[in-house]
Amino acid sequence: MTDVEKHDALFVSLLMMFHSAAMQYLGKVKNPATDKIERNLEQAQAIIDMFDMLKEKTKGNLKPEEEKFLSNLAQELKLNYVDEASKPQPTEGETK
């Protein structure tokens, strides 16, 4: 594997890691550490903001498929955020 291929794979892994964390914060998937659905919209928003920052900072430096992948993940997170933000927040001690 060349350095370029390695960096491409690491970039995709980084995006997927943040995407998975955001989906946990949105309450869309269980937290593997607690095996519970948990929701933290502030943390989810922070990751969405990070995706937007990455899109801006990497503009012109990504391959077209990487740019599309990053944009698609950011859009998916934003749509899920809107869905979750429209739901009532769980009360203390309640999961989703």
Beta strands, then each sheet from edge to edge (+ up, - down):
strand 1: 30-31
strand 2: 36-37
sheet 1: 1+ 2-
end
